[in-house]
């Protein structure tokens, strides 16, 4: 049997972390998840879903997610029976979290981006920036510029001493595709 549910949405409130009587960590949270379809008025209905995370996942959720955080949750649906204060039998439907992923930049109490150890890319503005010479394997800007102009002026490239100290025997030239090792 298959019981797998994936959702993308935003936290409706900060998660609540508790410890059970047996010492297990459990976090509960609600997420607002928009439906794919649009209603007759052009609006997307929103479902407010309840999630439960256990153990290390519960600690992770309570540490890194806050109200408004965007997340993708991989979970399984679970129902449980209980009796309310008035003695009525009720059924609760909840989603037990297997994995949770960041779906956008996280905010730490709305004061700036939180360092997530490289899980999320930097803000969208990084796409418009030129890569730094070190990111391209060059020690300096002039080396990168020299390499960029090499296609237009083949005789313009100069090899530094650190690259030219080896002998010709250190390198082999492949003249034909048959010589390729793969």
Order of alpha helices (4+ residues) and beta strands (2+ residues): beta-beta-beta-beta-alpha-beta-beta-alpha-alpha
